């Protein structure tokens, strides 16, 4: 009686877990990206919506205004603020254009992801994927909050300034300083442009990160399957060989998925590495010119956190991908190969040799996206910071 009661209590939880595991679809990690891109006119792909053109014109207007103002600006603080924001906006626009140009190829990711999802048969493997999806959503939320904080404190630093000023010093073909109406129009223009660029950046910067996360989770599920090859005593030798061959095919599929991710994200990540090297040092320099404005000081701190987070998440999950792919050799060795025939062992040896090449994303096709690269970029940014401090 007690046993039946215990089973009846545990059974619903087990059923829920099984149902949950069967419904795992890794492409759900990107659901917020596609919702946003629909709002921005990137999709549907059948035509070039007027909305996308209007968004692009709106986004380009502020960098042009900032670039013109650079020829009229005085004061090191205004120059650095101008350069920092302009670099950020230009890089954001370039990444957004890249997304638009490759929007059809982005949809092809679903083909790879769906095929890999179908190979996750055990509850353990599906839970790995489910965990990756939840983690992907948390990363998206973190970026939304962080970049929104940058916008909020930038706005507050302008509103609570001792004199009338804009969020970012820029050129306009009218005198906004002596007209409340024109100041309001100018201020709203900057706020809207920055708002759109902020959420473009959220989508642009999390997209490669989440693909590295999903890719890593699938490598992890493959490692789990590889360890189990040959462990089922009810399967014949030929069946175990077929399981091993299927694992080899799964890895080949992962490599093709990796190449597709690199093709679409490599240039954007490389540009972001360069941009962060410039952007990260400028807020640090500007701290020395802040005139007691709490909101401005907080804005610089949040801005620094935001620009460094853009590449940190790239590098962290790129590093996780490298680590998990290197673990595949150990997973192969951990399978039950000692009790198998020579054919199985030969195939296993070929499989192990093929895993010697580490799976990694290379920014620009050359620079491995890893924590080592993150440290290198931050060192370069510090060197530029030291140079600017000496000059100023």
Wavefront OBJ file of the C-alpha trace (Angstrom):
o trace
v 0.000 0.000 0.000
v 2.778 2.366 0.969
v 4.721 1.482 -2.185
v 1.709 2.120 -4.421
v 1.073 5.441 -2.688
v 4.690 6.484 -3.192
v 4.549 5.529 -6.874
v 1.298 7.446 -7.344
v 2.903 10.547 -5.828
v 6.069 10.330 -7.927
v 4.437 9.303 -11.199
v 2.941 12.737 -12.070
v 6.348 14.392 -11.599
v 8.006 11.758 -13.766
v 5.355 12.105 -16.457
v 5.691 15.893 -16.411
v 9.459 15.603 -16.744
v 9.147 13.200 -19.676
v 6.568 15.377 -21.420
v 8.702 18.442 -20.818
v 11.770 16.689 -22.220
v 9.949 15.578 -25.385
v 8.873 19.143 -26.123
v 12.406 20.602 -26.055
v 13.156 22.614 -29.210
v 16.515 24.361 -29.124
v 15.406 27.033 -31.591
v 13.178 28.414 -28.791
v 16.362 30.011 -27.465
v 16.022 32.602 -30.246
v 12.293 33.331 -30.060
v 12.813 36.868 -28.720
v 15.269 37.668 -31.504
v 12.778 36.869 -34.229
v 10.019 38.810 -32.484
v 12.275 41.845 -32.346
v 13.447 41.443 -35.950
v 9.827 41.303 -37.084
v 9.254 44.643 -35.347
v 12.351 46.091 -37.045
v 11.252 44.921 -40.522
v 13.932 42.245 -41.015
v 11.315 39.539 -41.484
v 9.395 38.280 -43.419
v 12.049 37.709 -46.097
v 9.772 37.897 -49.136
v 10.161 41.651 -49.430
v 12.108 44.594 -48.059
v 9.644 46.318 -45.742
v 9.420 50.082 -45.619
v 9.713 49.784 -41.839
v 13.287 48.457 -42.102
v 14.313 51.344 -44.373
v 12.804 53.890 -41.984
v 14.522 52.271 -38.987
v 17.862 52.295 -40.830
v 17.495 55.978 -41.803
v 16.580 56.852 -38.225
v 19.594 54.972 -36.847
v 22.013 56.556 -39.336
v 20.822 60.097 -38.605
v 22.465 60.350 -35.183
v 25.945 59.064 -36.183
v 25.977 61.606 -39.027
v 25.018 64.362 -36.596
v 27.711 63.235 -34.156
v 30.355 63.091 -36.907
v 29.581 66.642 -38.075
v 29.663 67.937 -34.500
v 33.123 66.426 -34.026
v 34.526 69.225 -36.235
v 32.993 71.906 -33.986
v 33.435 70.378 -30.536
v 35.813 71.698 -27.907
v 36.870 69.997 -24.708
v 38.388 66.533 -24.349
v 35.337 65.187 -22.509
v 32.935 66.055 -25.342
v 35.327 64.677 -27.943
v 35.667 61.352 -26.118
v 31.914 61.083 -25.489
v 31.279 61.790 -29.152
v 33.764 59.184 -30.357
v 32.572 56.536 -27.912
v 28.899 56.846 -28.822
v 29.597 57.182 -32.541
v 31.726 54.021 -32.623
v 28.997 52.149 -30.740
v 26.249 53.312 -33.088
v 28.214 52.633 -36.278
v 29.167 49.117 -35.151
v 25.543 48.455 -34.146
v 24.308 49.575 -37.576
v 26.897 47.408 -39.369
v 25.846 44.348 -37.355
v 22.185 45.100 -38.028
v 22.843 45.379 -41.776
v 24.722 42.075 -41.628
v 21.681 40.452 -40.011
v 19.427 41.833 -42.732
v 21.694 40.684 -45.576
v 21.942 37.167 -44.130
v 18.350 36.883 -42.929
v 17.591 33.945 -45.253
v 20.674 32.049 -44.096
v 19.700 32.633 -40.467
v 16.498 30.669 -41.044
v 18.608 27.699 -42.185
v 19.898 27.336 -38.626
v 16.571 25.771 -37.721
v 17.300 22.851 -40.072
v 20.512 21.985 -38.233
v 19.012 22.565 -34.803
v 15.933 20.423 -35.483
v 18.045 17.532 -36.745
v 20.281 17.706 -33.695
v 17.273 17.960 -31.361
v 15.887 14.752 -32.847
v 19.027 12.898 -31.781
v 18.524 13.756 -28.094
v 16.644 10.635 -27.045
v 17.221 10.313 -23.318
v 15.686 12.544 -20.650
v 19.176 13.528 -19.510
v 20.113 14.812 -22.974
v 16.854 16.690 -23.397
v 17.253 18.272 -20.001
v 20.677 19.536 -21.084
v 19.003 21.249 -24.024
v 16.141 22.578 -21.888
v 18.655 24.031 -19.454
v 20.465 25.737 -22.344
v 17.202 27.302 -23.553
v 16.418 28.699 -20.087
v 19.964 29.996 -19.825
v 19.623 31.648 -23.229
v 16.496 33.483 -22.106
v 18.248 34.653 -18.941
v 21.139 36.032 -21.001
v 18.675 37.929 -23.189
v 16.995 39.399 -20.097
v 20.375 40.407 -18.619
v 21.303 42.292 -21.777
v 17.894 43.988 -21.893
v 18.249 45.198 -18.296
v 21.884 46.228 -18.683
v 21.428 48.165 -21.919
v 18.195 49.734 -20.644
v 20.146 50.937 -17.599
v 22.683 52.567 -19.935
v 19.862 54.429 -21.671
v 18.138 55.370 -18.403
v 21.229 56.779 -16.697
v 22.278 58.573 -19.874
v 18.885 60.253 -19.930
v 18.994 61.100 -16.218
v 22.496 62.564 -16.481
v 21.230 64.941 -19.178
v 18.012 65.894 -17.373
v 19.748 66.593 -14.055
v 22.623 68.501 -15.564
v 23.232 72.020 -14.247
v 22.716 73.440 -17.714
v 20.582 72.413 -20.675
v 22.364 69.721 -22.640
v 21.693 66.672 -24.770
v 22.396 63.066 -23.912
v 25.192 63.136 -26.483
v 26.820 66.247 -27.991
v 25.730 66.379 -31.625
v 25.164 68.887 -34.452
v 21.666 70.018 -35.436
v 20.717 72.632 -38.066
v 18.878 74.787 -35.519
v 19.495 76.442 -32.163
v 18.058 73.980 -29.660
v 19.760 75.653 -26.682
v 17.537 78.726 -26.760
v 14.237 77.059 -27.616
v 12.361 74.683 -25.329
v 10.406 73.212 -28.253
v 13.508 72.554 -30.366
v 15.349 71.175 -27.344
v 12.480 68.763 -26.701
v 12.403 67.656 -30.347
v 16.180 67.141 -30.376
v 16.152 65.312 -27.072
v 13.333 62.992 -28.194
v 15.175 62.297 -31.453
v 18.297 61.186 -29.583
v 16.294 59.144 -27.084
v 14.387 57.269 -29.812
v 17.517 56.575 -31.878
v 19.429 55.316 -28.841
v 16.426 53.231 -27.744
v 16.240 51.507 -31.131
v 20.007 50.967 -31.193
v 19.979 49.602 -27.648
v 17.568 46.836 -28.543
v 19.280 46.233 -31.857
v 22.429 45.657 -29.828
v 20.596 43.283 -27.483
v 19.541 41.128 -30.431
v 22.811 41.484 -32.362
v 25.107 40.717 -29.426
v 23.167 37.832 -27.908
v 22.583 36.055 -31.240
v 26.156 34.653 -31.648
v 26.390 34.010 -27.899
v 23.231 31.924 -27.836
v 24.288 29.920 -30.875
v 27.540 29.072 -29.095
v 25.490 28.094 -26.033
v 23.123 25.867 -28.057
v 26.048 24.366 -29.964
v 27.847 23.602 -26.698
v 24.743 21.918 -25.267
v 24.499 19.676 -28.341
v 28.186 18.772 -28.062
v 27.478 17.878 -24.434
v 24.540 15.637 -25.396
v 26.700 13.958 -28.038
v 29.390 13.272 -25.439
v 26.703 11.655 -23.284
v 25.637 9.399 -26.164
v 29.228 8.494 -27.009
v 29.908 7.350 -23.437
v 26.921 4.994 -23.669
v 28.025 3.342 -26.915
v 28.512 -0.365 -26.344
v 27.193 -0.224 -22.786
v 23.876 -1.880 -23.667
v 24.477 -5.619 -23.295
v 21.253 -6.453 -25.163
v 22.599 -4.949 -28.406
v 24.660 -6.989 -30.856
v 28.132 -6.010 -32.057
v 26.751 -4.666 -35.344
v 24.170 -2.562 -33.523
v 26.889 -1.049 -31.345
v 28.896 -0.254 -34.497
v 25.851 1.457 -35.999
v 25.457 3.520 -32.801
v 29.109 4.561 -33.092
v 28.756 5.485 -36.767
v 25.666 7.552 -35.929
v 27.696 9.450 -33.313
v 30.301 10.195 -35.989
v 27.557 11.521 -38.267
v 26.232 13.647 -35.394
v 29.639 15.210 -34.928
v 29.887 15.927 -38.648
v 26.520 17.661 -38.392
v 27.783 19.709 -35.441
v 30.842 20.751 -37.462
v 28.610 21.928 -40.323
v 26.448 23.828 -37.847
v 29.609 25.390 -36.375
v 30.804 26.504 -39.819
v 27.435 28.077 -40.554
v 27.493 29.965 -37.245
v 31.022 31.176 -37.928
v 30.131 32.280 -41.462
v 27.286 34.458 -40.197
v 28.830 35.820 -36.991
v 32.597 35.904 -37.533
v 32.791 39.403 -39.054
v 30.423 40.922 -36.474
v 32.371 39.474 -33.539
v 35.677 40.691 -34.982
v 34.315 44.230 -35.415
v 32.980 44.131 -31.852
v 36.398 43.131 -30.497
v 37.926 46.196 -32.147
v 35.079 48.463 -31.041
v 35.202 47.288 -27.419
v 38.928 47.979 -27.299
v 38.099 51.621 -28.048
v 34.792 51.924 -26.200
v 35.898 50.367 -22.896
v 38.730 52.811 -22.261
v 36.823 56.031 -23.027
v 34.359 55.861 -20.065
v 37.323 55.229 -17.782
v 39.028 58.386 -19.086
v 35.805 60.400 -18.859
v 35.517 59.599 -15.142
v 38.316 62.088 -14.553
v 36.224 64.846 -16.161
v 32.894 64.225 -14.429
v 31.821 67.327 -12.503
v 30.094 65.780 -9.504
v 27.027 64.510 -11.392
v 26.003 61.231 -9.741
v 23.906 60.092 -12.708
v 26.701 60.818 -15.161
v 29.212 58.891 -13.081
v 26.779 55.977 -12.773
v 26.111 56.140 -16.515
v 29.839 55.808 -17.271
v 30.081 52.794 -14.955
v 27.066 51.056 -16.481
v 28.240 51.931 -19.994
v 31.653 50.374 -19.293
v 29.942 47.247 -17.953
v 27.736 47.081 -21.044
v 30.490 47.354 -23.648
v 32.716 44.815 -21.881
v 29.771 42.414 -21.452
v 29.261 42.438 -25.218
v 32.501 40.523 -25.779
v 32.695 38.770 -22.399
v 29.646 36.607 -23.170
v 31.048 35.844 -26.634
v 34.333 34.734 -25.122
v 32.874 32.858 -22.153
v 30.574 30.655 -24.229
v 33.177 30.354 -26.955
v 35.497 29.016 -24.267
v 32.798 26.615 -23.040
v 32.429 25.294 -26.604
v 36.178 24.696 -26.836
v 36.225 22.901 -23.470
v 33.237 20.678 -24.279
v 34.588 19.750 -27.720
v 37.938 18.824 -26.180
v 36.072 16.557 -23.745
v 34.812 14.464 -26.649
v 38.076 12.514 -26.836
v 37.653 11.483 -23.190
v 34.020 10.570 -23.877
v 35.115 8.283 -26.719
v 37.698 6.606 -24.513
v 35.066 6.169 -21.778
v 32.735 4.068 -23.918
v 32.755 0.255 -23.596
v 35.307 -0.382 -26.347
v 37.443 -2.984 -24.570
v 34.860 -5.734 -25.071
v 34.260 -4.960 -28.758
v 35.703 -6.487 -31.930
v 38.482 -5.086 -34.135
v 36.083 -3.370 -36.564
v 34.525 -1.397 -33.722
v 37.959 -0.429 -32.417
v 39.188 0.738 -35.815
v 36.139 2.938 -36.303
v 36.558 4.230 -32.754
v 40.198 5.125 -33.469
v 39.246 7.051 -36.617
v 36.535 8.867 -34.649
v 39.024 9.794 -31.927
v 41.508 11.145 -34.479
v 38.821 13.296 -36.068
v 38.114 14.976 -32.730
v 41.678 16.268 -32.397
v 40.604 19.474 -34.158
v 38.963 21.676 -31.529
v 35.555 23.143 -32.343
v 35.759 26.905 -31.929
v 34.406 30.111 -33.426
v 37.085 32.286 -35.005
v 36.424 36.024 -35.196
v 37.391 37.256 -38.638
v 38.375 33.688 -39.454
v 41.593 33.985 -37.406
v 41.029 34.926 -33.748
v 39.617 32.195 -31.500
v 36.662 33.438 -29.452
v 37.804 32.490 -25.949
v 38.543 33.981 -22.548
v 42.178 34.365 -23.591
v 41.053 36.688 -26.372
v 38.886 38.624 -23.916
v 41.925 39.262 -21.709
v 43.929 40.356 -24.766
v 41.250 42.866 -25.815
v 41.003 44.294 -22.299
v 44.787 44.638 -22.103
v 44.745 46.548 -25.392
v 41.963 48.762 -24.055
v 43.995 49.482 -20.922
v 47.008 50.428 -23.045
v 44.851 52.904 -24.959
v 43.472 54.198 -21.642
v 47.002 54.830 -20.330
v 47.886 56.654 -23.549
v 44.804 58.898 -23.373
v 45.467 59.726 -19.718
v 48.989 60.850 -20.622
v 47.756 62.969 -23.534
v 44.983 64.603 -21.529
l 1 2 3 4 5 6 7 8 9 10 11 12 13 14 15 16 17 18 19 20 21 22 23 24 25 26 27 28 29 30 31 32 33 34 35 36 37 38 39 40 41 42 43 44 45 46 47 48 49 50 51 52 53 54 55 56 57 58 59 60 61 62 63 64 65 66 67 68 69 70 71 72 73 74 75 76 77 78 79 80 81 82 83 84 85 86 87 88 89 90 91 92 93 94 95 96 97 98 99 100 101 102 103 104 105 106 107 108 109 110 111 112 113 114 115 116 117 118 119 120 121 122 123 124 125 126 127 128 129 130 131 132 133 134 135 136 137 138 139 140 141 142 143 144 145 146 147 148 149 150 151 152 153 154 155 156 157 158 159 160 161 162 163 164 165 166 167 168 169 170 171 172 173 174 175 176 177 178 179 180 181 182 183 184 185 186 187 188 189 190 191 192 193 194 195 196 197 198 199 200 201 202 203 204 205 206 207 208 209 210 211 212 213 214 215 216 217 218 219 220 221 222 223 224 225 226 227 228 229 230 231 232 233 234 235 236 237 238 239 240 241 242 243 244 245 246 247 248 249 250 251 252 253 254 255 256 257 258 259 260 261 262 263 264 265 266 267 268 269 270 271 272 273 274 275 276 277 278 279 280 281 282 283 284 285 286 287 288 289 290 291 292 293 294 295 296 297 298 299 300 301 302 303 304 305 306 307 308 309 310 311 312 313 314 315 316 317 318 319 320 321 322 323 324 325 326 327 328 329 330 331 332 333 334 335 336 337 338 339 340 341 342 343 344 345 346 347 348 349 350 351 352 353 354 355 356 357 358 359 360 361 362 363 364 365 366 367 368 369 370 371 372 373 374 375 376 377 378 379 380 381 382 383 384 385 386 387 388 389 390 391 392
